[in-house]
């Protein structure tokens, strides 16, 4: 018998005070009708919500990793933190608060909590401290194997299928190989 898993706990629908807690570079992924796109996943902890075991309730949104002012990523960064320039140090945003609006969406594979809007935190708001560990992963020279290893398997598989992951891992694989023995004279 295959054991059934517990139903996924969804963040309630509506507006929530949230902190940006994870930034995960997914590499180039299938973009459907728009073709392959470099993607990034941002995770926000809804700080007023907890799971049944007391952990922070985290919601995710994937974006095309683009600094174009017309991109959804830049629109959300502008709406949440007033970021106007495309050249932003993403890690500087970790732990910063904003408002996210959640809407539940039913699909063939289940019901999901989707972020439909990201905006600024009202000035008088005194948010609770987030509980999730802040982390970021980029598929470049800053690649952090420990962060990668901490991700869920489905996310690691998604990232591992990207050309950026292959490029990051190639130098590591080469450096792990021993030099061939020197021929005797």
CNS distance restraints for C-alpha pairs under 8 A (distance, minus, plus):
assign (resid   9 and name CA) (resid  51 and name CA) 6.71 0.50 0.50
assign (resid  10 and name CA) (resid  57 and name CA) 7.93 0.50 0.50
assign (resid  10 and name CA) (resid 112 and name CA) 6.97 0.50 0.50
assign (resid  10 and name CA) (resid 113 and name CA) 5.88 0.50 0.50
assign (resid  11 and name CA) (resid  46 and name CA) 7.74 0.50 0.50
assign (resid  11 and name CA) (resid  49 and name CA) 7.17 0.50 0.50
assign (resid  11 and name CA) (resid  57 and name CA) 6.35 0.50 0.50
assign (resid  11 and name CA) (resid  58 and name CA) 7.60 0.50 0.50
assign (resid  11 and name CA) (resid  59 and name CA) 7.27 0.50 0.50
assign (resid  11 and name CA) (resid 102 and name CA) 7.36 0.50 0.50
assign (resid  11 and name CA) (resid 113 and name CA) 6.26 0.50 0.50
assign (resid  12 and name CA) (resid 102 and name CA) 6.99 0.50 0.50
assign (resid  12 and name CA) (resid 103 and name CA) 7.95 0.50 0.50
assign (resid  12 and name CA) (resid 113 and name CA) 7.76 0.50 0.50
assign (resid  13 and name CA) (resid 101 and name CA) 7.21 0.50 0.50
assign (resid  13 and name CA) (resid 102 and name CA) 4.74 0.50 0.50
assign (resid  13 and name CA) (resid 103 and name CA) 4.99 0.50 0.50
assign (resid  13 and name CA) (resid 104 and name CA) 6.35 0.50 0.50
assign (resid  13 and name CA) (resid 113 and name CA) 7.50 0.50 0.50
assign (resid  14 and name CA) (resid 101 and name CA) 5.21 0.50 0.50
assign (resid  14 and name CA) (resid 102 and name CA) 5.11 0.50 0.50
assign (resid  14 and name CA) (resid 103 and name CA) 6.61 0.50 0.50
assign (resid  15 and name CA) (resid  99 and name CA) 6.58 0.50 0.50
assign (resid  15 and name CA) (resid 100 and name CA) 5.62 0.50 0.50
assign (resid  15 and name CA) (resid 101 and name CA) 4.18 0.50 0.50
assign (resid  15 and name CA) (resid 102 and name CA) 6.32 0.50 0.50
assign (resid  16 and name CA) (resid  46 and name CA) 5.84 0.50 0.50
assign (resid  16 and name CA) (resid  47 and name CA) 7.75 0.50 0.50
assign (resid  16 and name CA) (resid  48 and name CA) 7.36 0.50 0.50
assign (resid  16 and name CA) (resid  99 and name CA) 5.53 0.50 0.50
assign (resid  16 and name CA) (resid 100 and name CA) 5.35 0.50 0.50
assign (resid  16 and name CA) (resid 101 and name CA) 6.17 0.50 0.50
assign (resid  16 and name CA) (resid 102 and name CA) 7.66 0.50 0.50
assign (resid  17 and name CA) (resid  46 and name CA) 5.71 0.50 0.50
assign (resid  17 and name CA) (resid  47 and name CA) 6.15 0.50 0.50
assign (resid  17 and name CA) (resid  48 and name CA) 6.92 0.50 0.50
assign (resid  17 and name CA) (resid  97 and name CA) 7.03 0.50 0.50
assign (resid  17 and name CA) (resid  98 and name CA) 5.99 0.50 0.50
assign (resid  17 and name CA) (resid  99 and name CA) 4.71 0.50 0.50
assign (resid  17 and name CA) (resid 100 and name CA) 6.55 0.50 0.50
assign (resid  17 and name CA) (resid 121 and name CA) 7.08 0.50 0.50
assign (resid  17 and name CA) (resid 127 and name CA) 6.90 0.50 0.50
assign (resid  18 and name CA) (resid  44 and name CA) 5.71 0.50 0.50
assign (resid  18 and name CA) (resid  45 and name CA) 5.12 0.50 0.50
assign (resid  18 and name CA) (resid  46 and name CA) 4.28 0.50 0.50
assign (resid  18 and name CA) (resid  47 and name CA) 5.49 0.50 0.50
assign (resid  18 and name CA) (resid  97 and name CA) 5.50 0.50 0.50
assign (resid  18 and name CA) (resid  98 and name CA) 5.42 0.50 0.50
assign (resid  18 and name CA) (resid  99 and name CA) 5.67 0.50 0.50
assign (resid  18 and name CA) (resid 100 and name CA) 6.45 0.50 0.50
assign (resid  19 and name CA) (resid  44 and name CA) 5.28 0.50 0.50
assign (resid  19 and name CA) (resid  45 and name CA) 5.26 0.50 0.50
assign (resid  19 and name CA) (resid  46 and name CA) 6.80 0.50 0.50
assign (resid  19 and name CA) (resid  47 and name CA) 7.05 0.50 0.50
assign (resid  19 and name CA) (resid  94 and name CA) 7.66 0.50 0.50
assign (resid  19 and name CA) (resid  95 and name CA) 5.49 0.50 0.50
assign (resid  19 and name CA) (resid  96 and name CA) 5.39 0.50 0.50
assign (resid  19 and name CA) (resid  97 and name CA) 4.25 0.50 0.50
assign (resid  19 and name CA) (resid  98 and name CA) 6.22 0.50 0.50
assign (resid  19 and name CA) (resid 130 and name CA) 6.54 0.50 0.50
assign (resid  20 and name CA) (resid  42 and name CA) 7.07 0.50 0.50
assign (resid  20 and name CA) (resid  43 and name CA) 5.94 0.50 0.50
assign (resid  20 and name CA) (resid  44 and name CA) 4.48 0.50 0.50
assign (resid  20 and name CA) (resid  45 and name CA) 6.55 0.50 0.50
assign (resid  20 and name CA) (resid  93 and name CA) 6.92 0.50 0.50
assign (resid  20 and name CA) (resid  94 and name CA) 5.30 0.50 0.50
assign (resid  20 and name CA) (resid  95 and name CA) 5.29 0.50 0.50
assign (resid  20 and name CA) (resid  96 and name CA) 5.78 0.50 0.50
assign (resid  20 and name CA) (resid  97 and name CA) 6.50 0.50 0.50
assign (resid  20 and name CA) (resid  98 and name CA) 7.84 0.50 0.50
assign (resid  21 and name CA) (resid  42 and name CA) 7.67 0.50 0.50
assign (resid  21 and name CA) (resid  43 and name CA) 5.67 0.50 0.50
assign (resid  21 and name CA) (resid  44 and name CA) 5.60 0.50 0.50
assign (resid  21 and name CA) (resid  45 and name CA) 6.47 0.50 0.50
assign (resid  21 and name CA) (resid  94 and name CA) 5.58 0.50 0.50
assign (resid  21 and name CA) (resid  95 and name CA) 5.69 0.50 0.50
assign (resid  21 and name CA) (resid 132 and name CA) 6.48 0.50 0.50
assign (resid  21 and name CA) (resid 133 and name CA) 6.81 0.50 0.50
assign (resid  21 and name CA) (resid 134 and name CA) 4.77 0.50 0.50
assign (resid  21 and name CA) (resid 135 and name CA) 6.56 0.50 0.50
assign (resid  22 and name CA) (resid  41 and name CA) 7.83 0.50 0.50
assign (resid  22 and name CA) (resid  42 and name CA) 5.64 0.50 0.50
assign (resid  22 and name CA) (resid  43 and name CA) 4.85 0.50 0.50
assign (resid  22 and name CA) (resid  44 and name CA) 7.13 0.50 0.50
assign (resid  22 and name CA) (resid  94 and name CA) 6.97 0.50 0.50
assign (resid  22 and name CA) (resid 134 and name CA) 5.79 0.50 0.50
assign (resid  22 and name CA) (resid 135 and name CA) 4.99 0.50 0.50
assign (resid  22 and name CA) (resid 136 and name CA) 5.52 0.50 0.50
assign (resid  23 and name CA) (resid  40 and name CA) 7.09 0.50 0.50
assign (resid  23 and name CA) (resid  41 and name CA) 5.90 0.50 0.50
assign (resid  23 and name CA) (resid  42 and name CA) 4.78 0.50 0.50
assign (resid  23 and name CA) (resid  43 and name CA) 6.58 0.50 0.50
assign (resid  23 and name CA) (resid  90 and name CA) 7.81 0.50 0.50
assign (resid  23 and name CA) (resid  91 and name CA) 7.69 0.50 0.50
assign (resid  23 and name CA) (resid  94 and name CA) 7.81 0.50 0.50
assign (resid  23 and name CA) (resid 135 and name CA) 6.57 0.50 0.50
assign (resid  23 and name CA) (resid 136 and name CA) 4.53 0.50 0.50
assign (resid  23 and name CA) (resid 137 and name CA) 6.35 0.50 0.50
assign (resid  24 and name CA) (resid  40 and name CA) 5.65 0.50 0.50
assign (resid  24 and name CA) (resid  41 and name CA) 5.07 0.50 0.50
assign (resid  24 and name CA) (resid  42 and name CA) 6.45 0.50 0.50
assign (resid  24 and name CA) (resid 136 and name CA) 5.55 0.50 0.50
assign (resid  24 and name CA) (resid 137 and name CA) 4.87 0.50 0.50
assign (resid  24 and name CA) (resid 138 and name CA) 6.49 0.50 0.50
assign (resid  25 and name CA) (resid  39 and name CA) 6.42 0.50 0.50
assign (resid  25 and name CA) (resid  40 and name CA) 4.48 0.50 0.50
assign (resid  25 and name CA) (resid  41 and name CA) 6.42 0.50 0.50
assign (resid  25 and name CA) (resid 136 and name CA) 7.98 0.50 0.50
assign (resid  25 and name CA) (resid 137 and name CA) 5.81 0.50 0.50
assign (resid  25 and name CA) (resid 138 and name CA) 4.97 0.50 0.50
assign (resid  25 and name CA) (resid 139 and name CA) 6.22 0.50 0.50
assign (resid  25 and name CA) (resid 159 and name CA) 7.82 0.50 0.50
assign (resid  26 and name CA) (resid  38 and name CA) 7.15 0.50 0.50
assign (resid  26 and name CA) (resid  39 and name CA) 5.26 0.50 0.50
assign (resid  26 and name CA) (resid  40 and name CA) 5.26 0.50 0.50
assign (resid  26 and name CA) (resid  41 and name CA) 6.89 0.50 0.50
assign (resid  26 and name CA) (resid 139 and name CA) 7.80 0.50 0.50
assign (resid  26 and name CA) (resid 158 and name CA) 7.02 0.50 0.50
assign (resid  26 and name CA) (resid 159 and name CA) 4.97 0.50 0.50
assign (resid  26 and name CA) (resid 162 and name CA) 7.43 0.50 0.50
assign (resid  27 and name CA) (resid  38 and name CA) 5.11 0.50 0.50
assign (resid  27 and name CA) (resid  39 and name CA) 5.64 0.50 0.50
assign (resid  27 and name CA) (resid  40 and name CA) 7.24 0.50 0.50
assign (resid  27 and name CA) (resid 139 and name CA) 6.80 0.50 0.50
assign (resid  27 and name CA) (resid 159 and name CA) 6.12 0.50 0.50
assign (resid  27 and name CA) (resid 162 and name CA) 5.26 0.50 0.50
assign (resid  27 and name CA) (resid 163 and name CA) 7.00 0.50 0.50
assign (resid  27 and name CA) (resid 164 and name CA) 5.55 0.50 0.50
assign (resid  27 and name CA) (resid 165 and name CA) 6.86 0.50 0.50
assign (resid  28 and name CA) (resid  36 and name CA) 6.12 0.50 0.50
assign (resid  28 and name CA) (resid  37 and name CA) 5.12 0.50 0.50
assign (resid  28 and name CA) (resid  38 and name CA) 3.94 0.50 0.50
assign (resid  28 and name CA) (resid  39 and name CA) 6.02 0.50 0.50
assign (resid  28 and name CA) (resid 162 and name CA) 5.36 0.50 0.50
assign (resid  28 and name CA) (resid 163 and name CA) 6.70 0.50 0.50
assign (resid  28 and name CA) (resid 164 and name CA) 7.04 0.50 0.50
assign (resid  29 and name CA) (resid  36 and name CA) 5.39 0.50 0.50
assign (resid  29 and name CA) (resid  37 and name CA) 5.51 0.50 0.50
assign (resid  29 and name CA) (resid  38 and name CA) 6.13 0.50 0.50
assign (resid  29 and name CA) (resid  39 and name CA) 6.51 0.50 0.50
assign (resid  29 and name CA) (resid 162 and name CA) 6.59 0.50 0.50
assign (resid  30 and name CA) (resid  35 and name CA) 6.16 0.50 0.50
assign (resid  30 and name CA) (resid  36 and name CA) 4.44 0.50 0.50
assign (resid  30 and name CA) (resid  37 and name CA) 6.43 0.50 0.50
assign (resid  31 and name CA) (resid  35 and name CA) 4.55 0.50 0.50
assign (resid  31 and name CA) (resid  36 and name CA) 4.52 0.50 0.50
assign (resid  31 and name CA) (resid  37 and name CA) 5.47 0.50 0.50
assign (resid  32 and name CA) (resid  36 and name CA) 7.28 0.50 0.50
assign (resid  37 and name CA) (resid  64 and name CA) 6.28 0.50 0.50
assign (resid  37 and name CA) (resid  65 and name CA) 7.90 0.50 0.50
assign (resid  38 and name CA) (resid  64 and name CA) 5.72 0.50 0.50
assign (resid  38 and name CA) (resid  65 and name CA) 5.51 0.50 0.50
assign (resid  38 and name CA) (resid  66 and name CA) 7.94 0.50 0.50
assign (resid  39 and name CA) (resid  62 and name CA) 6.69 0.50 0.50
assign (resid  39 and name CA) (resid  63 and name CA) 5.56 0.50 0.50
assign (resid  39 and name CA) (resid  64 and name CA) 4.47 0.50 0.50
assign (resid  39 and name CA) (resid  65 and name CA) 4.98 0.50 0.50
assign (resid  40 and name CA) (resid  62 and name CA) 5.65 0.50 0.50
assign (resid  40 and name CA) (resid  63 and name CA) 5.36 0.50 0.50
assign (resid  40 and name CA) (resid  64 and name CA) 6.23 0.50 0.50
assign (resid  40 and name CA) (resid  65 and name CA) 5.43 0.50 0.50
assign (resid  41 and name CA) (resid  60 and name CA) 6.70 0.50 0.50
assign (resid  41 and name CA) (resid  61 and name CA) 5.67 0.50 0.50
assign (resid  41 and name CA) (resid  62 and name CA) 4.30 0.50 0.50
assign (resid  41 and name CA) (resid  63 and name CA) 6.27 0.50 0.50
assign (resid  42 and name CA) (resid  60 and name CA) 5.75 0.50 0.50
assign (resid  42 and name CA) (resid  61 and name CA) 5.48 0.50 0.50
assign (resid  42 and name CA) (resid  62 and name CA) 6.36 0.50 0.50
assign (resid  42 and name CA) (resid  63 and name CA) 7.95 0.50 0.50
assign (resid  43 and name CA) (resid  58 and name CA) 6.39 0.50 0.50
assign (resid  43 and name CA) (resid  59 and name CA) 5.66 0.50 0.50
assign (resid  43 and name CA) (resid  60 and name CA) 4.45 0.50 0.50
assign (resid  43 and name CA) (resid  61 and name CA) 6.57 0.50 0.50
assign (resid  44 and name CA) (resid  58 and name CA) 5.53 0.50 0.50
assign (resid  44 and name CA) (resid  59 and name CA) 5.37 0.50 0.50
assign (resid  44 and name CA) (resid  60 and name CA) 6.25 0.50 0.50
assign (resid  45 and name CA) (resid  56 and name CA) 6.24 0.50 0.50
assign (resid  45 and name CA) (resid  57 and name CA) 5.61 0.50 0.50
assign (resid  45 and name CA) (resid  58 and name CA) 4.28 0.50 0.50
assign (resid  45 and name CA) (resid  59 and name CA) 6.36 0.50 0.50
assign (resid  45 and name CA) (resid 130 and name CA) 6.63 0.50 0.50
assign (resid  45 and name CA) (resid 132 and name CA) 7.15 0.50 0.50
assign (resid  46 and name CA) (resid  56 and name CA) 7.01 0.50 0.50
assign (resid  46 and name CA) (resid  57 and name CA) 5.63 0.50 0.50
assign (resid  46 and name CA) (resid  58 and name CA) 6.13 0.50 0.50
assign (resid  46 and name CA) (resid  59 and name CA) 7.43 0.50 0.50
assign (resid  47 and name CA) (resid  56 and name CA) 6.63 0.50 0.50
assign (resid  47 and name CA) (resid  57 and name CA) 7.25 0.50 0.50
assign (resid  47 and name CA) (resid 127 and name CA) 7.26 0.50 0.50
assign (resid  47 and name CA) (resid 128 and name CA) 5.93 0.50 0.50
assign (resid  47 and name CA) (resid 129 and name CA) 6.83 0.50 0.50
assign (resid  47 and name CA) (resid 130 and name CA) 5.59 0.50 0.50
assign (resid  47 and name CA) (resid 131 and name CA) 7.88 0.50 0.50
assign (resid  48 and name CA) (resid 128 and name CA) 6.94 0.50 0.50
assign (resid  49 and name CA) (resid  56 and name CA) 6.53 0.50 0.50
assign (resid  49 and name CA) (resid  57 and name CA) 5.72 0.50 0.50
assign (resid  50 and name CA) (resid  54 and name CA) 5.28 0.50 0.50
assign (resid  50 and name CA) (resid  55 and name CA) 5.42 0.50 0.50
assign (resid  50 and name CA) (resid  56 and name CA) 4.83 0.50 0.50
assign (resid  50 and name CA) (resid  57 and name CA) 5.17 0.50 0.50
assign (resid  51 and name CA) (resid  55 and name CA) 5.31 0.50 0.50
assign (resid  51 and name CA) (resid  56 and name CA) 6.30 0.50 0.50
assign (resid  51 and name CA) (resid  57 and name CA) 5.82 0.50 0.50
assign (resid  55 and name CA) (resid 131 and name CA) 7.35 0.50 0.50
assign (resid  56 and name CA) (resid 130 and name CA) 7.26 0.50 0.50
assign (resid  56 and name CA) (resid 131 and name CA) 5.93 0.50 0.50
assign (resid  56 and name CA) (resid 132 and name CA) 6.45 0.50 0.50
assign (resid  59 and name CA) (resid 113 and name CA) 6.95 0.50 0.50
assign (resid  59 and name CA) (resid 114 and name CA) 7.33 0.50 0.50
assign (resid  59 and name CA) (resid 115 and name CA) 7.28 0.50 0.50
assign (resid  60 and name CA) (resid 114 and name CA) 7.32 0.50 0.50
assign (resid  60 and name CA) (resid 115 and name CA) 7.11 0.50 0.50
assign (resid  61 and name CA) (resid 114 and name CA) 7.24 0.50 0.50
assign (resid  61 and name CA) (resid 115 and name CA) 6.30 0.50 0.50
assign (resid  63 and name CA) (resid  72 and name CA) 6.74 0.50 0.50
assign (resid  63 and name CA) (resid  73 and name CA) 5.78 0.50 0.50
assign (resid  64 and name CA) (resid  71 and name CA) 7.43 0.50 0.50
assign (resid  64 and name CA) (resid  72 and name CA) 7.54 0.50 0.50
assign (resid  64 and name CA) (resid  73 and name CA) 6.90 0.50 0.50
assign (resid  65 and name CA) (resid  73 and name CA) 7.05 0.50 0.50
assign (resid  66 and name CA) (resid  71 and name CA) 6.32 0.50 0.50
assign (resid  66 and name CA) (resid  73 and name CA) 6.91 0.50 0.50
assign (resid  66 and name CA) (resid  74 and name CA) 7.54 0.50 0.50
assign (resid  67 and name CA) (resid  71 and name CA) 6.85 0.50 0.50
assign (resid  67 and name CA) (resid  73 and name CA) 7.49 0.50 0.50
assign (resid  67 and name CA) (resid  74 and name CA) 6.15 0.50 0.50
assign (resid  67 and name CA) (resid  86 and name CA) 4.49 0.50 0.50
assign (resid  67 and name CA) (resid  87 and name CA) 6.84 0.50 0.50
assign (resid  68 and name CA) (resid  74 and name CA) 6.80 0.50 0.50
assign (resid  68 and name CA) (resid  86 and name CA) 6.41 0.50 0.50
assign (resid  69 and name CA) (resid  74 and name CA) 5.70 0.50 0.50
assign (resid  69 and name CA) (resid  75 and name CA) 6.89 0.50 0.50
assign (resid  69 and name CA) (resid  85 and name CA) 7.91 0.50 0.50
assign (resid  69 and name CA) (resid  86 and name CA) 6.72 0.50 0.50
assign (resid  70 and name CA) (resid  74 and name CA) 6.95 0.50 0.50
assign (resid  70 and name CA) (resid  75 and name CA) 6.83 0.50 0.50
assign (resid  71 and name CA) (resid  75 and name CA) 6.25 0.50 0.50
assign (resid  72 and name CA) (resid  76 and name CA) 6.09 0.50 0.50
assign (resid  73 and name CA) (resid  77 and name CA) 6.21 0.50 0.50
assign (resid  74 and name CA) (resid  78 and name CA) 5.94 0.50 0.50
assign (resid  74 and name CA) (resid  83 and name CA) 7.61 0.50 0.50
assign (resid  74 and name CA) (resid  84 and name CA) 7.96 0.50 0.50
assign (resid  74 and name CA) (resid  86 and name CA) 7.10 0.50 0.50
assign (resid  75 and name CA) (resid  79 and name CA) 6.08 0.50 0.50
assign (resid  76 and name CA) (resid  80 and name CA) 5.97 0.50 0.50
assign (resid  76 and name CA) (resid 117 and name CA) 7.80 0.50 0.50
assign (resid  76 and name CA) (resid 118 and name CA) 5.68 0.50 0.50
assign (resid  76 and name CA) (resid 119 and name CA) 7.05 0.50 0.50
assign (resid  77 and name CA) (resid  81 and name CA) 5.71 0.50 0.50
assign (resid  77 and name CA) (resid  82 and name CA) 6.65 0.50 0.50
assign (resid  77 and name CA) (resid  83 and name CA) 5.64 0.50 0.50
assign (resid  78 and name CA) (resid  82 and name CA) 4.24 0.50 0.50
assign (resid  78 and name CA) (resid  83 and name CA) 4.37 0.50 0.50
assign (resid  78 and name CA) (resid  84 and name CA) 5.92 0.50 0.50
assign (resid  79 and name CA) (resid  83 and name CA) 7.75 0.50 0.50
assign (resid  79 and name CA) (resid 118 and name CA) 6.50 0.50 0.50
assign (resid  79 and name CA) (resid 119 and name CA) 4.79 0.50 0.50
assign (resid  79 and name CA) (resid 120 and name CA) 6.02 0.50 0.50
assign (resid  80 and name CA) (resid  98 and name CA) 5.48 0.50 0.50
assign (resid  80 and name CA) (resid  99 and name CA) 7.18 0.50 0.50
assign (resid  80 and name CA) (resid 118 and name CA) 5.96 0.50 0.50
assign (resid  80 and name CA) (resid 119 and name CA) 4.19 0.50 0.50
assign (resid  80 and name CA) (resid 120 and name CA) 4.18 0.50 0.50
assign (resid  80 and name CA) (resid 121 and name CA) 7.25 0.50 0.50
assign (resid  81 and name CA) (resid  98 and name CA) 7.43 0.50 0.50
assign (resid  81 and name CA) (resid 119 and name CA) 7.78 0.50 0.50
assign (resid  81 and name CA) (resid 120 and name CA) 6.19 0.50 0.50
assign (resid  83 and name CA) (resid  88 and name CA) 7.72 0.50 0.50
assign (resid  89 and name CA) (resid  93 and name CA) 7.60 0.50 0.50
assign (resid  90 and name CA) (resid  94 and name CA) 7.42 0.50 0.50
assign (resid  91 and name CA) (resid 136 and name CA) 7.08 0.50 0.50
assign (resid  94 and name CA) (resid 134 and name CA) 6.51 0.50 0.50
assign (resid  94 and name CA) (resid 135 and name CA) 7.77 0.50 0.50
assign (resid  95 and name CA) (resid 130 and name CA) 7.72 0.50 0.50
assign (resid  95 and name CA) (resid 134 and name CA) 6.85 0.50 0.50
assign (resid  97 and name CA) (resid 120 and name CA) 7.97 0.50 0.50
assign (resid  97 and name CA) (resid 121 and name CA) 6.64 0.50 0.50
assign (resid  97 and name CA) (resid 127 and name CA) 7.76 0.50 0.50
assign (resid  98 and name CA) (resid 118 and name CA) 7.05 0.50 0.50
assign (resid  98 and name CA) (resid 119 and name CA) 5.91 0.50 0.50
assign (resid  98 and name CA) (resid 120 and name CA) 5.01 0.50 0.50
assign (resid  98 and name CA) (resid 121 and name CA) 4.63 0.50 0.50
assign (resid  99 and name CA) (resid 118 and name CA) 5.68 0.50 0.50
assign (resid  99 and name CA) (resid 119 and name CA) 5.03 0.50 0.50
assign (resid  99 and name CA) (resid 120 and name CA) 5.77 0.50 0.50
assign (resid  99 and name CA) (resid 121 and name CA) 5.38 0.50 0.50
assign (resid 100 and name CA) (resid 115 and name CA) 6.39 0.50 0.50
assign (resid 100 and name CA) (resid 116 and name CA) 7.48 0.50 0.50
assign (resid 100 and name CA) (resid 117 and name CA) 5.60 0.50 0.50
assign (resid 100 and name CA) (resid 118 and name CA) 4.55 0.50 0.50
assign (resid 100 and name CA) (resid 119 and name CA) 6.41 0.50 0.50
assign (resid 101 and name CA) (resid 115 and name CA) 5.65 0.50 0.50
assign (resid 101 and name CA) (resid 116 and name CA) 5.64 0.50 0.50
assign (resid 101 and name CA) (resid 117 and name CA) 5.02 0.50 0.50
assign (resid 101 and name CA) (resid 118 and name CA) 6.52 0.50 0.50
assign (resid 102 and name CA) (resid 113 and name CA) 6.08 0.50 0.50
assign (resid 102 and name CA) (resid 114 and name CA) 5.47 0.50 0.50
assign (resid 102 and name CA) (resid 115 and name CA) 4.73 0.50 0.50
assign (resid 102 and name CA) (resid 116 and name CA) 5.95 0.50 0.50
assign (resid 102 and name CA) (resid 117 and name CA) 7.48 0.50 0.50
assign (resid 103 and name CA) (resid 113 and name CA) 5.74 0.50 0.50
assign (resid 103 and name CA) (resid 114 and name CA) 5.30 0.50 0.50
assign (resid 103 and name CA) (resid 115 and name CA) 6.45 0.50 0.50
assign (resid 103 and name CA) (resid 116 and name CA) 6.48 0.50 0.50
assign (resid 104 and name CA) (resid 111 and name CA) 6.50 0.50 0.50
assign (resid 104 and name CA) (resid 112 and name CA) 5.49 0.50 0.50
assign (resid 104 and name CA) (resid 113 and name CA) 4.57 0.50 0.50
assign (resid 104 and name CA) (resid 114 and name CA) 5.98 0.50 0.50
assign (resid 105 and name CA) (resid 111 and name CA) 5.48 0.50 0.50
assign (resid 105 and name CA) (resid 112 and name CA) 5.28 0.50 0.50
assign (resid 105 and name CA) (resid 113 and name CA) 6.47 0.50 0.50
assign (resid 105 and name CA) (resid 114 and name CA) 6.84 0.50 0.50
assign (resid 106 and name CA) (resid 110 and name CA) 5.80 0.50 0.50
assign (resid 106 and name CA) (resid 111 and name CA) 4.23 0.50 0.50
assign (resid 106 and name CA) (resid 112 and name CA) 6.40 0.50 0.50
assign (resid 107 and name CA) (resid 111 and name CA) 6.04 0.50 0.50
assign (resid 107 and name CA) (resid 112 and name CA) 7.84 0.50 0.50
assign (resid 121 and name CA) (resid 125 and name CA) 6.81 0.50 0.50
assign (resid 135 and name CA) (resid 147 and name CA) 7.08 0.50 0.50
assign (resid 136 and name CA) (resid 147 and name CA) 7.28 0.50 0.50
assign (resid 137 and name CA) (resid 142 and name CA) 7.87 0.50 0.50
assign (resid 137 and name CA) (resid 143 and name CA) 6.17 0.50 0.50
assign (resid 137 and name CA) (resid 144 and name CA) 6.30 0.50 0.50
assign (resid 137 and name CA) (resid 147 and name CA) 6.48 0.50 0.50
assign (resid 137 and name CA) (resid 148 and name CA) 6.96 0.50 0.50
assign (resid 138 and name CA) (resid 142 and name CA) 6.40 0.50 0.50
assign (resid 138 and name CA) (resid 143 and name CA) 5.38 0.50 0.50
assign (resid 138 and name CA) (resid 144 and name CA) 7.65 0.50 0.50
assign (resid 139 and name CA) (resid 143 and name CA) 5.49 0.50 0.50
assign (resid 139 and name CA) (resid 164 and name CA) 5.85 0.50 0.50
assign (resid 139 and name CA) (resid 165 and name CA) 5.86 0.50 0.50
assign (resid 139 and name CA) (resid 168 and name CA) 6.34 0.50 0.50
assign (resid 140 and name CA) (resid 164 and name CA) 7.53 0.50 0.50
assign (resid 140 and name CA) (resid 168 and name CA) 6.14 0.50 0.50
assign (resid 141 and name CA) (resid 168 and name CA) 7.13 0.50 0.50
assign (resid 143 and name CA) (resid 168 and name CA) 7.36 0.50 0.50
assign (resid 144 and name CA) (resid 148 and name CA) 6.38 0.50 0.50
assign (resid 145 and name CA) (resid 149 and name CA) 6.03 0.50 0.50
assign (resid 146 and name CA) (resid 150 and name CA) 6.27 0.50 0.50
assign (resid 147 and name CA) (resid 151 and name CA) 6.73 0.50 0.50
assign (resid 148 and name CA) (resid 156 and name CA) 6.85 0.50 0.50
assign (resid 149 and name CA) (resid 156 and name CA) 7.71 0.50 0.50
assign (resid 151 and name CA) (resid 155 and name CA) 6.38 0.50 0.50
assign (resid 151 and name CA) (resid 156 and name CA) 6.26 0.50 0.50
assign (resid 152 and name CA) (resid 156 and name CA) 6.38 0.50 0.50
assign (resid 153 and name CA) (resid 157 and name CA) 6.11 0.50 0.50
assign (resid 154 and name CA) (resid 158 and name CA) 6.27 0.50 0.50
assign (resid 155 and name CA) (resid 159 and name CA) 6.18 0.50 0.50
assign (resid 156 and name CA) (resid 160 and name CA) 5.89 0.50 0.50
assign (resid 157 and name CA) (resid 161 and name CA) 6.33 0.50 0.50
assign (resid 158 and name CA) (resid 162 and name CA) 7.19 0.50 0.50
assign (resid 159 and name CA) (resid 165 and name CA) 6.49 0.50 0.50
assign (resid 160 and name CA) (resid 165 and name CA) 5.65 0.50 0.50
assign (resid 160 and name CA) (resid 166 and name CA) 7.08 0.50 0.50
assign (resid 161 and name CA) (resid 165 and name CA) 7.26 0.50 0.50
assign (resid 161 and name CA) (resid 166 and name CA) 7.81 0.50 0.50
assign (resid 162 and name CA) (resid 166 and name CA) 6.65 0.50 0.50
assign (resid 163 and name CA) (resid 167 and name CA) 6.19 0.50 0.50
assign (resid 164 and name CA) (resid 168 and name CA) 6.23 0.50 0.50
assign (resid 165 and name CA) (resid 169 and name CA) 6.10 0.50 0.50
assign (resid 166 and name CA) (resid 170 and name CA) 6.01 0.50 0.50
assign (resid 167 and name CA) (resid 171 and name CA) 7.35 0.50 0.50
assign (resid 168 and name CA) (resid 172 and name CA) 7.18 0.50 0.50
assign (resid 169 and name CA) (resid 173 and name CA) 6.11 0.50 0.50
assign (resid 170 and name CA) (resid 174 and name CA) 6.27 0.50 0.50
assign (resid 171 and name CA) (resid 175 and name CA) 6.15 0.50 0.50
assign (resid 172 and name CA) (resid 176 and name CA) 6.27 0.50 0.50
assign (resid 173 and name CA) (resid 177 and name CA) 6.67 0.50 0.50
